[in-house]
Amino acid sequence: MHTPFTPPMASPDGHVWQMSCPGWGLAMDRAARAHQAGLPLTAVAHCETALALAQRVVHEEPDAPGVSLAVAALQAWVCTQVCLSEWLAEDGQLNGAAKGLAAVHGEVLAWLQRYGHADQRHAAAAVCVRQTHAALVALWATHGPHPHIDRAIRAGCLRVRFSTQWH
């Protein structure tokens, strides 16, 4: 199930994030190296550091004038949590993997509803919610049903409203 860590720096907001939070990239680089070296506890510890850095910006500055910082932080937060959840699941910690991923999925869904379609935060949340949804489905497919995964997927389906016209 493991996919190589890919930072969210390919986005236009990536350079803003790297300049604003260089500690995140350093922590994720250390996490990736520790994971490749077969040191799961060290990898998880560095990943949790990166997660906290991104999460702080997402929660403290979502409406800051520098919207691109908030968008980049959201992308980094999702990227980090997906990576962390994969590593925790590989290490047999399915509950922690599912719980963290489900929590981030719920918060990204909240962003999707909070910001209008013309706002770049809405567009970023739409991309991120697809990523967290795919990661939840992959976790479920690999490890089987889990209450956190089931609730998160159901909540996502209920929150997103689709309009249908019947002719």
Secondary structure, 3 states (H helix, E strand, C coil): CCCCCCCHHHCCCHHHHHHHCHHHHHHHHHHHHHHHCCCHHHHHHHHHHHHHHHHHHHHHCCCCCCHHHHHHHHHHHHHHHHHHHHHHHHCCCHHHHHHHHHHHHHHHHHHHHHCCCCCHHHHHHHHHHHHHHHHHHHHHHHHCCCHHHHHHHHHHHHHCCCCCCCC
